Amino acid sequence: MYSKPVAIKERDKIKNSNFNDTPNDINWESFWQKKLSQKRKKPKNWNKEAEKFAKRSKQDEYRENLFSKMRISKKDTILDLGCGEGSITIPLAEKGKKVTAVDSSSKMLEILNKKATDKNLKNIEIIKENLEEVTLEKVGKHDIVLLSRSINGIYSIKETLNNINNIAQKYVYITVTGPNNSKFERNFYGSINKKINKLHLDSRSYSYLFNILINMKIYPNLENLEIKTNRIYDSIEDAINNGRWNLDNLTKNEKNQLYDYLNKNLRKNENGKLENPDDKSDWVLIWWKK
């Protein structure tokens, strides 16, 4: 049977590629780490971002959707890795027996401590630690381990997954960016023909993580948290300062292009705030039972 030349070329490209014999032999960790390599050269200053993060965390239904999927009882101990300023930690402490909250940002933990004090919550233990350094020996067993919006920055991904799997006695819950996350940002980067190296802007990060787990003989469930609420801003300047634009990666001319892009694509809603239907979070929940 005759095959078109283009088909032959594609067949030979696959045949001569570096693929191994089975999908389980693909080094998914290398895909994950390659995307993170540029980010690690200039890591985000989370102390500086703490106040902004606290503001953004209240804008959509992420928390409610996450809790609707989790199985938590009043007897459960919970390890909240990458707890940030406590938008998830505080309600977790109200649902479970005890929460061990871990983050590397002292400013984030300062905000969390104030929230816990204001609510008179006594069942939160706060630990300042890099997530990649958290082990069973350091924190002990917990019924539930949660990494809420915090795994995208972890480089030693297989080692970290192995650690949390050893720590958990009942369930592990991880949220990772979904295929439509940062669509608005990716559209802008595409419009100026600029390469994206950040994993949180990569629409494939959840599939990398899923396949890494499969190769580790962990067979997780995968669900989309279906965030419907658009991000909202008071002004173009607010959108620039509180969006996920990687401003340090943009030249002065590209920042001017960003302003024009936002001015063209953000529209006022009924409350006079600026928004765009492509500018919303997209989070995938990956979880498994021990």
Backbone as JSON, one array per atom type, in Angstrom:
{
  "sequence": "MYSKPVAIKERDKIKNSNFNDTPNDINWESFWQKKLSQKRKKPKNWNKEAEKFAKRSKQDEYRENLFSKMRISKKDTILDLGCGEGSITIPLAEKGKKVTAVDSSSKMLEILNKKATDKNLKNIEIIKENLEEVTLEKVGKHDIVLLSRSINGIYSIKETLNNINNIAQKYVYITVTGPNNSKFERNFYGSINKKINKLHLDSRSYSYLFNILINMKIYPNLENLEIKTNRIYDSIEDAINNGRWNLDNLTKNEKNQLYDYLNKNLRKNENGKLENPDDKSDWVLIWWKK",
  "N": [[0.85, -1.19, 0.0], [0.52, 2.24, -0.82], [2.16, 4.88, 0.85], [2.0, 8.25, 1.92], [4.72, 10.57, 1.5], [5.13, 12.28, 3.75], [4.06, 10.8, 5.82], [5.8, 8.66, 5.93], [8.1, 9.96, 6.73], [7.39, 10.79, 9.3], [7.0, 8.3, 10.49], [9.61, 7.23, 10.36], [10.91, 9.09, 11.96], [9.88, 8.54, 14.49], [10.72, 5.88, 14.72], [13.49, 6.19, 14.78], [13.91, 7.6, 17.04], [14.63, 8.31, 20.56], [13.01, 6.77, 22.16], [12.11, 4.34, 24.63], [11.38, 0.81, 25.07], [8.88, 0.46, 26.35], [6.13, 2.46, 27.7], [6.51, 2.68, 30.46], [9.2, 2.86, 30.75], [9.9, 5.41, 30.12], [11.49, 8.36, 31.1], [9.93, 10.21, 33.01], [10.42, 11.95, 35.06], [12.57, 13.47, 34.2], [11.44, 15.16, 32.3], [9.84, 16.76, 33.93], [11.84, 17.94, 35.58], [13.37, 19.3, 33.71], [11.7, 21.37, 32.93], [11.63, 22.76, 35.27], [14.19, 23.64, 35.65], [15.01, 26.2, 34.74], [13.5, 27.82, 36.37], [14.63, 27.35, 38.87], [16.98, 28.74, 38.82], [16.41, 31.31, 39.5], [14.7, 31.48, 42.06], [11.36, 32.05, 43.34], [10.63, 34.74, 45.54], [9.08, 34.03, 48.27], [8.52, 35.25, 50.68], [8.22, 37.89, 49.96], [6.04, 37.62, 48.31], [3.95, 36.89, 49.95], [1.74, 38.46, 50.99], [0.36, 39.1, 48.63], [-0.3, 36.54, 47.76], [-2.05, 35.72, 49.77], [-4.19, 37.38, 49.25], [-4.94, 36.56, 46.63], [-5.74, 33.93, 47.12], [-8.29, 33.95, 48.07], [-10.06, 34.36, 46.05], [-11.48, 32.51, 44.46], [-13.31, 29.34, 44.13], [-11.65, 27.31, 44.91], [-10.8, 26.2, 47.45], [-13.2, 25.19, 48.6], [-13.93, 23.3, 46.66], [-11.76, 21.55, 46.77], [-11.93, 20.54, 49.44], [-14.33, 19.19, 49.23], [-13.64, 16.88, 47.98], [-11.87, 15.57, 49.63], [-11.3, 13.15, 52.23], [-11.81, 13.47, 55.41], [-11.63, 13.09, 58.89], [-12.57, 13.87, 62.32], [-10.69, 12.62, 63.85], [-8.35, 12.54, 62.48], [-4.88, 13.1, 61.79], [-3.04, 15.59, 60.09], [-0.73, 16.41, 57.56], [0.27, 19.31, 56.24], [1.8, 20.31, 53.57], [3.69, 22.92, 52.27], [2.12, 25.0, 53.22], [1.72, 27.71, 53.12], [0.15, 30.86, 53.72], [-1.93, 29.9, 55.17], [-4.54, 29.53, 54.17], [-5.67, 27.11, 53.57], [-4.83, 25.57, 55.69], [-6.02, 26.54, 58.13], [-8.91, 25.94, 57.97], [-8.53, 23.15, 57.76], [-7.54, 22.51, 60.28], [-9.8, 22.9, 61.72], [-11.32, 20.83, 60.9], [-9.93, 18.43, 61.36], [-7.95, 16.42, 63.72], [-5.31, 17.25, 64.35], [-3.0, 19.49, 62.78], [0.0, 19.56, 61.04], [1.84, 22.08, 59.88], [3.8, 23.01, 57.19], [6.23, 25.08, 55.75], [8.52, 26.99, 53.69], [8.74, 29.68, 53.84], [9.18, 32.32, 55.97], [7.59, 34.58, 56.29], [5.11, 33.8, 55.27], [4.47, 31.87, 57.19], [4.33, 33.47, 59.43], [2.02, 34.96, 58.93], [0.17, 32.85, 58.93], [0.43, 31.97, 61.61], [-0.62, 34.16, 62.99], [-3.29, 34.09, 62.1], [-4.1, 31.63, 63.2], [-3.82, 32.19, 65.9], [-5.68, 34.28, 66.19], [-8.03, 32.85, 65.8], [-7.92, 31.21, 67.91], [-6.88, 28.61, 67.71], [-5.46, 25.65, 68.72], [-4.38, 23.38, 67.75], [-2.46, 23.34, 65.73], [0.69, 22.75, 64.49], [3.57, 24.44, 63.63], [6.09, 24.38, 61.2], [9.13, 25.48, 59.91], [10.5, 24.72, 56.95], [12.15, 23.43, 54.05], [10.28, 21.89, 51.53], [11.31, 19.71, 50.18], [12.97, 18.61, 51.99], [11.53, 17.34, 53.9], [10.91, 14.52, 55.77], [9.99, 11.16, 56.85], [11.35, 10.63, 59.21], [11.68, 13.16, 60.27], [9.09, 14.3, 60.65], [7.31, 12.32, 61.35], [4.61, 9.83, 61.3], [1.52, 10.55, 59.6], [-2.03, 10.7, 59.27], [-3.13, 11.82, 56.94], [-1.65, 13.3, 54.1], [-1.15, 16.38, 52.57], [-0.46, 18.25, 49.7], [-1.04, 21.19, 48.71], [-1.3, 23.06, 45.95], [1.46, 23.3, 45.85], [3.41, 21.63, 44.82], [4.49, 22.14, 42.35], [6.92, 23.48, 42.4], [8.85, 21.72, 43.2], [11.87, 20.07, 42.79], [13.36, 17.62, 43.17], [11.53, 15.38, 42.57], [10.66, 12.61, 42.58], [11.88, 11.57, 44.88], [10.68, 13.18, 46.83], [7.97, 12.48, 46.53], [8.12, 9.83, 47.28], [8.83, 10.14, 49.96], [6.53, 11.43, 51.06], [4.64, 9.49, 50.6], [5.51, 7.51, 52.32], [5.07, 8.77, 54.75], [2.3, 9.13, 54.93], [-0.63, 7.55, 56.25], [-3.24, 7.03, 55.58], [-4.36, 8.65, 53.36], [-3.11, 10.41, 50.46], [-3.09, 13.63, 49.13], [-2.75, 15.69, 46.36], [-2.52, 18.77, 44.69], [-2.12, 19.96, 41.45], [-1.13, 22.04, 38.72], [-3.51, 22.34, 36.1], [-4.55, 21.55, 32.65], [-5.58, 23.92, 31.57], [-4.64, 25.91, 33.14], [-3.22, 29.11, 33.7], [-3.77, 29.91, 31.11], [-4.4, 32.4, 30.05], [-2.01, 33.81, 30.52], [-0.26, 32.24, 29.01], [-1.25, 32.69, 26.46], [-0.53, 35.35, 26.12], [2.32, 35.17, 26.18], [2.64, 33.65, 23.89], [1.78, 35.49, 22.0], [3.85, 37.3, 21.86], [5.85, 35.75, 21.01], [7.54, 34.43, 22.87], [9.48, 32.16, 24.73], [8.33, 29.78, 27.14], [9.44, 28.76, 30.24], [8.68, 28.07, 32.77], [7.28, 25.76, 35.04], [4.71, 26.04, 36.16], [3.36, 27.33, 34.19], [3.09, 25.48, 32.29], [1.05, 23.38, 30.48], [1.14, 20.66, 30.72], [2.04, 19.66, 33.12], [0.59, 18.22, 35.07], [0.23, 15.76, 33.84], [2.84, 14.82, 33.65], [3.4, 14.42, 36.39], [1.47, 12.48, 37.07], [2.32, 10.31, 35.52], [4.88, 9.89, 36.55], [4.22, 8.92, 39.09], [2.89, 6.54, 38.38], [5.05, 5.11, 37.32], [6.36, 4.7, 39.67], [4.95, 2.72, 40.8], [2.68, 3.55, 42.08], [-0.71, 4.07, 41.99], [-2.69, 6.46, 41.17], [-5.76, 8.4, 41.69], [-7.38, 10.76, 39.57], [-8.69, 13.95, 39.29], [-10.42, 16.82, 38.05], [-10.64, 20.0, 39.54], [-12.39, 21.91, 38.71], [-12.59, 24.9, 38.59], [-14.48, 27.76, 38.32], [-14.62, 30.48, 38.6], [-13.54, 33.62, 37.45], [-10.39, 35.35, 37.64], [-10.15, 38.52, 39.22], [-9.54, 42.06, 38.87], [-8.59, 45.34, 40.06], [-7.54, 47.25, 38.41], [-5.49, 47.82, 35.43], [-2.87, 47.98, 36.27], [-3.06, 46.61, 38.69], [-3.61, 44.06, 37.71], [-1.19, 43.5, 36.43], [0.6, 43.51, 38.6], [-0.41, 41.5, 40.25], [-0.82, 39.27, 38.75], [0.42, 36.26, 37.08], [2.96, 36.73, 35.69], [5.69, 36.49, 35.44], [7.48, 38.75, 35.61], [10.16, 39.43, 35.88], [11.3, 38.13, 33.84], [10.78, 39.53, 31.6], [11.49, 42.02, 29.14], [11.8, 45.65, 29.05], [10.37, 46.6, 26.84], [8.73, 44.37, 26.35], [7.2, 44.38, 28.64], [5.72, 46.66, 28.18], [4.27, 45.7, 26.04], [2.81, 43.8, 27.39], [1.17, 45.42, 28.97], [-0.4, 46.59, 26.95], [-1.63, 44.27, 25.99], [-3.2, 43.46, 28.19], [-4.83, 45.68, 28.46], [-6.29, 45.46, 26.15], [-7.58, 42.98, 26.4], [-8.8, 42.61, 28.93], [-11.92, 43.09, 30.47], [-14.52, 45.13, 31.88], [-16.58, 43.97, 34.53], [-19.93, 43.52, 35.93], [-19.56, 44.69, 38.35], [-17.68, 46.56, 38.0], [-15.09, 45.65, 38.01], [-12.08, 44.28, 36.52], [-11.79, 41.58, 34.22], [-11.24, 38.37, 32.55], [-12.43, 35.67, 30.6], [-10.59, 33.62, 30.12], [-8.82, 33.83, 32.12], [-8.3, 32.26, 34.73], [-7.93, 29.97, 37.49], [-6.78, 26.59, 37.09], [-6.94, 23.53, 38.38], [-5.75, 20.3, 39.07], [-6.62, 17.49, 40.92], [-4.74, 15.02, 42.35], [-4.83, 11.96, 43.85], [-4.4, 9.31, 46.27], [-5.2, 6.25, 47.97], [-3.77, 4.75, 50.81]],
  "CA": [[0.0, 0.0, 0.0], [1.3, 3.45, -0.93], [2.1, 5.84, 1.96], [2.48, 9.58, 1.57], [6.07, 10.82, 2.02], [5.11, 12.88, 5.08], [3.79, 9.72, 6.77], [7.04, 7.9, 6.04], [9.02, 10.77, 7.52], [6.97, 10.73, 10.7], [7.25, 6.94, 10.97], [11.05, 7.07, 10.56], [11.29, 9.93, 13.09], [9.54, 7.78, 15.68], [11.56, 4.69, 14.75], [14.87, 6.54, 15.08], [13.96, 8.43, 18.25], [15.23, 7.7, 21.74], [12.0, 6.12, 22.98], [12.39, 2.99, 25.1], [10.45, -0.2, 24.58], [7.55, 0.59, 26.93], [5.91, 3.76, 28.35], [7.02, 2.67, 31.82], [10.62, 3.15, 30.72], [10.1, 6.83, 29.85], [11.94, 9.09, 32.28], [9.03, 11.36, 33.17], [11.04, 12.89, 36.0], [13.45, 14.37, 33.47], [10.58, 16.19, 31.7], [9.48, 17.65, 35.04], [13.01, 18.69, 36.03], [13.8, 20.19, 32.63], [10.86, 22.56, 32.99], [11.92, 23.48, 36.51], [15.59, 24.04, 35.73], [15.12, 27.65, 34.58], [12.89, 28.43, 37.55], [15.51, 27.2, 40.02], [18.07, 29.7, 38.74], [15.95, 32.5, 40.2], [13.48, 31.06, 42.74], [10.46, 33.11, 43.77], [10.75, 35.2, 46.92], [7.75, 33.85, 48.83], [8.31, 36.25, 51.72], [7.74, 39.08, 49.26], [4.76, 37.3, 47.67], [2.99, 36.38, 50.94], [0.52, 39.27, 51.06], [-0.34, 38.92, 47.36], [-0.84, 35.18, 47.73], [-3.19, 35.71, 50.68], [-5.28, 38.05, 48.54], [-5.38, 35.73, 45.51], [-6.3, 32.66, 47.57], [-9.69, 34.14, 48.46], [-10.84, 34.83, 44.91], [-12.28, 31.51, 43.76], [-13.91, 28.26, 44.92], [-10.65, 26.24, 45.03], [-10.81, 25.56, 48.76], [-14.44, 24.42, 48.76], [-13.88, 22.15, 45.76], [-10.76, 20.62, 47.3], [-12.46, 19.86, 50.63], [-15.43, 18.3, 48.85], [-13.04, 15.64, 47.49], [-11.03, 14.96, 50.66], [-11.95, 12.37, 53.27], [-11.18, 13.9, 56.66], [-12.44, 12.92, 60.1], [-12.1, 14.59, 63.5], [-9.61, 11.85, 64.46], [-7.21, 12.5, 61.57], [-3.74, 14.03, 61.81], [-2.83, 16.03, 58.71], [0.5, 17.12, 57.23], [-0.01, 20.29, 55.18], [3.09, 20.69, 53.02], [3.52, 24.12, 51.47], [0.89, 25.53, 53.79], [1.57, 29.13, 52.81], [-0.37, 31.73, 54.77], [-2.93, 29.21, 55.96], [-5.9, 29.53, 53.62], [-6.14, 25.73, 53.66], [-4.46, 25.04, 57.01], [-6.98, 26.93, 59.16], [-10.08, 25.06, 57.93], [-8.11, 21.77, 58.03], [-7.45, 22.37, 61.73], [-11.18, 22.86, 62.24], [-11.92, 19.56, 60.47], [-9.17, 17.28, 61.85], [-7.45, 16.39, 65.1], [-4.11, 18.09, 64.41], [-2.36, 19.8, 61.51], [1.39, 19.98, 61.02], [1.92, 22.98, 58.74], [5.21, 23.17, 56.81], [6.51, 25.99, 54.63], [9.88, 27.52, 53.75], [8.66, 31.14, 53.92], [8.9, 32.81, 57.33], [6.49, 35.55, 56.22], [3.88, 33.01, 55.15], [4.19, 31.24, 58.49], [3.96, 34.55, 60.35], [0.6, 35.23, 58.67], [-0.56, 31.68, 59.41], [0.44, 31.97, 63.08], [-1.56, 35.2, 63.42], [-4.63, 33.58, 61.84], [-4.38, 30.58, 64.18], [-3.99, 32.86, 67.2], [-6.95, 35.02, 66.16], [-9.12, 31.88, 65.9], [-7.66, 30.43, 69.12], [-6.66, 27.21, 67.32], [-4.32, 25.11, 69.45], [-3.98, 22.08, 67.17], [-1.6, 23.55, 64.56], [2.13, 22.83, 64.73], [4.17, 25.13, 62.49], [7.49, 24.02, 60.98], [9.77, 26.14, 58.77], [11.36, 23.71, 56.31], [12.01, 23.2, 52.62], [9.45, 20.7, 51.35], [12.13, 18.6, 49.7], [13.72, 18.09, 53.13], [10.59, 16.73, 54.84], [10.99, 13.06, 55.74], [9.3, 10.45, 57.93], [12.14, 10.77, 60.44], [11.54, 14.52, 60.8], [7.73, 14.7, 61.03], [6.54, 11.17, 61.82], [3.45, 9.39, 60.53], [0.29, 11.33, 59.63], [-3.1, 10.01, 58.54], [-3.31, 12.44, 55.63], [-0.65, 14.26, 53.63], [-1.69, 17.27, 51.56], [0.36, 19.26, 49.04], [-2.02, 22.03, 48.03], [-0.71, 24.1, 45.09], [2.85, 23.5, 46.28], [4.35, 20.64, 44.28], [5.05, 22.58, 41.08], [8.27, 23.99, 42.55], [9.74, 20.69, 43.76], [12.75, 19.52, 41.77], [13.61, 16.19, 43.43], [10.12, 15.01, 42.65], [10.45, 11.2, 42.97], [12.28, 11.42, 46.28], [9.65, 13.83, 47.64], [6.77, 11.64, 46.47], [8.38, 8.65, 48.1], [8.78, 10.57, 51.36], [5.15, 11.68, 51.52], [3.93, 8.22, 50.59], [5.91, 6.83, 53.54], [4.51, 9.49, 55.89], [0.84, 8.99, 54.97], [-1.2, 6.27, 56.69], [-4.55, 6.82, 54.96], [-4.52, 9.25, 52.03], [-2.26, 11.5, 49.97], [-3.78, 14.52, 48.21], [-1.85, 16.66, 45.72], [-3.1, 19.53, 43.59], [-1.11, 20.4, 40.5], [-1.75, 22.84, 37.68], [-4.21, 21.59, 35.06], [-4.24, 21.9, 31.25], [-5.99, 25.28, 31.22], [-4.07, 26.88, 34.08], [-2.37, 30.15, 33.09], [-4.07, 30.03, 29.68], [-4.32, 33.83, 29.73], [-0.6, 34.14, 30.48], [0.36, 31.54, 27.88], [-1.68, 33.39, 25.25], [0.31, 36.54, 26.0], [3.66, 34.75, 25.81], [2.57, 33.25, 22.49], [1.6, 36.68, 21.16], [5.15, 37.98, 21.69], [6.79, 34.71, 20.58], [8.54, 34.23, 23.92], [9.46, 30.8, 25.26], [7.96, 29.6, 28.53], [10.21, 27.72, 30.91], [8.14, 27.82, 34.11], [6.4, 24.6, 35.09], [3.33, 26.39, 36.46], [2.74, 27.78, 32.95], [3.09, 24.33, 31.37], [-0.24, 22.69, 30.55], [1.35, 19.21, 30.81], [2.69, 19.29, 34.38], [-0.18, 17.19, 35.77], [0.46, 14.46, 33.2], [4.17, 14.39, 34.08], [3.29, 13.93, 37.75], [0.69, 11.26, 37.04], [3.15, 9.22, 34.97], [5.95, 9.62, 37.53], [3.63, 8.07, 40.12], [2.67, 5.21, 37.79], [6.34, 4.43, 37.25], [6.73, 4.37, 41.04], [3.99, 1.69, 41.22], [1.58, 4.19, 42.82], [-1.75, 4.22, 40.97], [-3.55, 7.47, 41.78], [-6.97, 8.93, 41.06], [-7.15, 12.08, 39.01], [-9.93, 14.69, 39.1], [-10.29, 18.26, 37.88], [-11.4, 20.7, 40.59], [-13.4, 22.7, 38.01], [-12.7, 26.27, 39.05], [-15.28, 28.51, 37.35], [-14.54, 31.91, 38.86], [-12.44, 34.35, 36.83], [-9.64, 36.27, 38.48], [-10.62, 39.9, 39.03], [-8.54, 43.09, 39.2], [-9.1, 46.71, 40.19], [-6.98, 48.08, 37.34], [-4.46, 47.16, 34.64], [-1.68, 47.89, 37.13], [-3.34, 45.53, 39.64], [-3.47, 42.81, 36.96], [0.24, 43.29, 36.21], [1.28, 43.24, 39.87], [-0.94, 40.32, 40.94], [-0.91, 38.14, 37.84], [1.57, 35.34, 37.09], [3.56, 37.12, 34.42], [7.15, 36.35, 35.44], [7.93, 40.06, 35.15], [11.63, 39.46, 35.81], [11.69, 37.48, 32.59], [10.34, 40.39, 30.5], [12.21, 43.27, 28.89], [10.96, 46.85, 29.18], [9.46, 46.61, 25.7], [7.75, 43.3, 26.54], [6.27, 44.83, 29.69], [4.8, 47.57, 27.5], [3.37, 44.84, 25.27], [1.9, 43.19, 28.37], [0.16, 46.44, 29.31], [-1.32, 46.68, 25.81], [-2.38, 43.01, 25.95], [-4.2, 43.49, 29.25], [-5.77, 46.75, 28.13], [-7.13, 44.97, 25.06], [-8.29, 41.73, 26.7], [-9.57, 42.66, 30.17], [-13.18, 43.83, 30.35], [-15.19, 45.4, 33.14], [-17.78, 43.19, 34.83], [-21.03, 44.33, 36.46], [-19.09, 45.39, 39.56], [-16.64, 47.51, 37.63], [-13.78, 45.01, 38.1], [-11.58, 43.77, 35.25], [-11.64, 40.13, 34.17], [-11.23, 37.73, 31.25], [-12.84, 34.27, 30.81], [-9.43, 32.71, 30.06], [-7.93, 34.12, 33.25], [-8.79, 31.57, 35.92], [-7.11, 28.82, 37.9], [-7.18, 25.24, 36.68], [-6.19, 22.64, 39.26], [-6.05, 18.87, 39.02], [-6.38, 16.78, 42.18], [-4.2, 13.67, 42.24], [-4.86, 11.41, 45.21], [-4.44, 7.85, 46.38], [-5.43, 5.66, 49.29], [-2.69, 3.85, 51.22]],
  "C": [[0.89, 1.24, 0.0], [1.09, 4.34, 0.28], [2.63, 7.18, 1.5], [3.86, 9.81, 2.17], [6.08, 11.38, 3.44], [4.89, 11.82, 6.16], [5.05, 8.89, 6.99], [8.03, 8.65, 6.92], [8.68, 10.7, 9.0], [7.24, 9.35, 11.3], [8.73, 6.74, 11.26], [11.53, 7.91, 11.75], [11.03, 9.19, 14.4], [10.47, 6.58, 15.83], [12.97, 5.01, 15.2], [15.02, 7.38, 16.34], [14.55, 7.65, 19.41], [14.2, 7.05, 22.66], [12.46, 4.73, 23.4], [11.28, 2.05, 24.65], [9.03, -0.03, 25.11], [7.4, 1.97, 27.55], [6.48, 3.82, 29.75], [8.52, 2.96, 31.88], [10.92, 4.62, 30.44], [10.48, 7.55, 31.14], [11.12, 10.37, 32.43], [9.62, 12.39, 34.11], [11.92, 13.9, 35.27], [12.66, 15.48, 32.78], [10.23, 17.25, 32.75], [10.66, 18.55, 35.42], [13.52, 19.65, 34.96], [13.0, 21.47, 32.67], [11.18, 23.4, 34.22], [13.32, 24.09, 36.54], [15.76, 25.55, 35.62], [14.57, 28.36, 35.81], [13.83, 28.41, 38.74], [16.67, 28.19, 40.0], [17.7, 31.0, 39.48], [14.64, 32.17, 40.9], [12.66, 32.25, 43.23], [10.69, 33.43, 45.25], [9.37, 35.15, 47.57], [7.48, 34.78, 50.0], [7.72, 37.53, 51.12], [6.34, 38.86, 48.7], [3.64, 36.98, 48.65], [1.67, 37.14, 50.95], [-0.31, 39.12, 49.78], [-1.02, 37.57, 47.3], [-2.09, 35.08, 48.61], [-4.42, 36.33, 50.01], [-5.84, 37.16, 47.43], [-6.12, 34.48, 45.97], [-7.78, 32.75, 47.92], [-10.61, 34.35, 47.26], [-11.73, 33.79, 44.26], [-12.71, 30.4, 44.71], [-12.96, 27.07, 45.09], [-10.78, 25.49, 46.35], [-12.04, 24.67, 48.95], [-14.41, 23.17, 47.89], [-12.89, 21.09, 46.24], [-11.33, 19.84, 48.49], [-13.6, 18.91, 50.31], [-14.92, 16.95, 48.37], [-12.27, 14.88, 48.57], [-11.88, 14.21, 51.7], [-11.22, 12.63, 54.59], [-12.15, 13.66, 57.81], [-11.82, 13.7, 61.24], [-10.93, 13.88, 64.19], [-8.31, 11.9, 63.65], [-6.14, 13.54, 61.89], [-3.35, 14.32, 60.37], [-1.51, 16.75, 58.59], [0.22, 18.01, 56.02], [1.32, 20.85, 54.68], [2.94, 21.85, 52.03], [2.27, 24.84, 51.91], [0.66, 27.0, 53.47], [1.06, 29.91, 53.99], [-1.58, 31.15, 55.5], [-4.34, 29.17, 55.43], [-6.52, 28.14, 53.62], [-5.92, 25.18, 55.07], [-5.51, 25.32, 58.08], [-8.25, 26.06, 59.12], [-9.74, 23.58, 58.14], [-8.06, 21.53, 59.53], [-8.83, 22.3, 62.37], [-11.86, 21.54, 61.9], [-11.24, 18.35, 61.09], [-8.72, 17.42, 63.28], [-6.26, 17.33, 65.28], [-3.56, 18.3, 63.01], [-0.91, 20.21, 61.76], [1.59, 20.77, 59.74], [3.38, 23.3, 58.42], [5.32, 24.13, 55.63], [7.92, 26.53, 54.8], [9.9, 29.03, 53.93], [8.3, 31.58, 55.33], [7.75, 33.8, 57.34], [5.16, 34.84, 56.1], [3.49, 32.43, 56.5], [3.81, 32.27, 59.55], [2.48, 34.89, 60.19], [-0.27, 34.09, 59.19], [-0.66, 31.68, 60.93], [-0.55, 33.0, 63.63], [-3.01, 34.74, 63.23], [-5.03, 32.54, 62.88], [-4.62, 31.18, 65.56], [-5.33, 33.58, 67.27], [-8.15, 34.09, 66.33], [-8.97, 30.97, 67.12], [-7.55, 28.93, 68.82], [-5.37, 26.71, 67.95], [-3.75, 23.84, 68.82], [-3.18, 22.22, 65.88], [-0.14, 23.65, 65.01], [2.79, 23.39, 63.48], [5.66, 24.8, 62.41], [8.01, 24.78, 59.75], [10.78, 25.16, 58.17], [11.11, 23.7, 54.81], [11.26, 21.89, 52.41], [10.25, 19.48, 50.91], [12.95, 17.96, 50.83], [12.82, 17.39, 54.16], [10.61, 15.21, 54.68], [10.19, 12.47, 56.9], [10.03, 10.64, 59.25], [11.94, 12.14, 61.09], [10.14, 14.83, 61.32], [6.87, 13.56, 61.54], [5.37, 10.84, 60.92], [2.28, 10.38, 60.69], [-0.78, 10.55, 58.85], [-3.21, 10.51, 57.11], [-2.14, 13.36, 55.33], [-1.26, 15.05, 52.49], [-0.59, 18.18, 51.03], [-0.59, 20.08, 48.18], [-1.31, 23.15, 47.28], [0.77, 24.34, 45.41], [3.85, 22.57, 45.63], [5.04, 21.11, 43.01], [6.48, 23.1, 41.19], [9.27, 22.97, 43.04], [10.55, 20.01, 42.67], [12.99, 18.03, 41.96], [12.27, 15.49, 43.64], [9.91, 13.57, 43.11], [10.8, 10.97, 44.43], [11.22, 12.01, 47.2], [8.37, 13.01, 47.67], [6.94, 10.39, 47.32], [8.31, 8.98, 49.59], [7.34, 10.75, 51.84], [4.33, 10.39, 51.52], [4.26, 7.4, 51.84], [5.28, 7.46, 54.78], [3.01, 9.21, 56.05], [0.4, 7.6, 55.41], [-2.54, 5.98, 56.03], [-4.62, 7.33, 53.52], [-3.41, 10.27, 51.76], [-3.08, 12.3, 48.97], [-2.79, 15.56, 47.69], [-2.65, 17.45, 44.69], [-1.97, 20.11, 42.75], [-1.82, 21.14, 39.37], [-2.31, 21.97, 36.56], [-3.93, 22.13, 33.67], [-4.61, 23.32, 30.86], [-5.47, 26.33, 32.2], [-3.15, 27.84, 33.34], [-2.57, 30.25, 31.59], [-3.92, 31.48, 29.22], [-2.86, 34.26, 29.6], [0.08, 33.5, 29.28], [-0.03, 32.19, 26.55], [-0.84, 34.65, 25.03], [1.71, 36.17, 25.53], [3.7, 34.31, 24.34], [2.49, 34.45, 21.56], [2.9, 37.45, 20.95], [6.26, 36.99, 21.32], [7.92, 34.49, 21.59], [8.36, 32.84, 24.52], [9.09, 30.79, 26.74], [8.78, 28.47, 29.13], [9.62, 27.31, 32.25], [7.14, 26.67, 34.08], [4.95, 24.98, 35.35], [2.61, 26.98, 35.25], [2.64, 26.66, 31.92], [1.8, 23.54, 31.55], [-0.1, 21.19, 30.73], [1.87, 18.76, 32.17], [1.93, 18.2, 35.13], [0.05, 15.81, 35.16], [1.85, 13.93, 33.52], [4.07, 13.74, 35.45], [2.56, 12.59, 37.81], [1.55, 10.08, 36.57], [4.35, 8.9, 35.86], [5.44, 8.67, 38.6], [3.39, 6.65, 39.59], [3.97, 4.43, 37.72], [6.87, 4.04, 38.62], [5.83, 3.28, 41.63], [2.94, 2.26, 42.19], [0.52, 4.53, 41.78], [-2.83, 5.17, 41.48], [-4.85, 7.71, 41.02], [-6.68, 10.34, 40.6], [-8.49, 12.76, 38.73], [-9.63, 16.17, 38.89], [-11.18, 18.97, 38.9], [-12.4, 21.72, 40.02], [-13.62, 24.08, 38.63], [-13.41, 27.09, 37.96], [-15.12, 30.02, 37.47], [-13.33, 32.55, 38.19], [-11.67, 35.14, 37.89], [-10.13, 37.69, 38.2], [-9.56, 40.88, 39.52], [-9.2, 44.46, 39.28], [-8.68, 47.58, 39.03], [-5.98, 47.25, 36.53], [-3.2, 46.97, 35.48], [-1.84, 46.77, 38.15], [-3.16, 44.17, 38.96], [-2.0, 42.49, 36.7], [0.93, 42.84, 37.49], [0.83, 41.93, 40.52], [-1.18, 39.13, 40.02], [0.34, 37.28, 37.93], [2.36, 35.55, 35.81], [5.06, 36.89, 34.34], [7.81, 37.64, 34.94], [9.44, 40.15, 35.04], [12.16, 38.87, 34.51], [11.36, 38.35, 31.37], [11.21, 41.63, 30.38], [11.25, 44.45, 29.07], [9.94, 46.92, 28.05], [8.37, 45.56, 25.85], [6.75, 43.65, 27.64], [5.27, 45.82, 29.12], [3.79, 46.78, 26.67], [2.35, 44.15, 26.18], [0.8, 44.18, 28.74], [-0.88, 46.55, 28.19], [-2.22, 45.45, 25.72], [-3.51, 43.02, 26.98], [-5.26, 44.54, 28.95], [-6.76, 46.32, 27.05], [-8.04, 43.83, 25.5], [-9.06, 41.7, 28.02], [-10.79, 43.55, 29.98], [-13.81, 44.02, 31.71], [-16.42, 44.51, 33.31], [-18.83, 44.11, 35.45], [-20.65, 45.1, 37.72], [-17.98, 46.38, 39.27], [-15.23, 46.97, 37.74], [-13.38, 44.48, 36.72], [-11.41, 42.26, 35.31], [-11.61, 39.65, 32.72], [-11.58, 36.25, 31.45], [-11.71, 33.26, 30.72], [-8.52, 32.86, 31.27], [-8.53, 33.54, 34.53], [-7.85, 30.42, 36.25], [-7.65, 27.53, 37.3], [-6.3, 24.27, 37.47], [-6.69, 21.22, 39.14], [-5.7, 18.27, 40.37], [-5.91, 15.36, 41.87], [-4.13, 13.09, 43.64], [-4.87, 9.9, 45.17], [-4.65, 7.44, 47.84], [-4.3, 4.7, 49.59], [-3.25, 2.44, 51.47]]
}
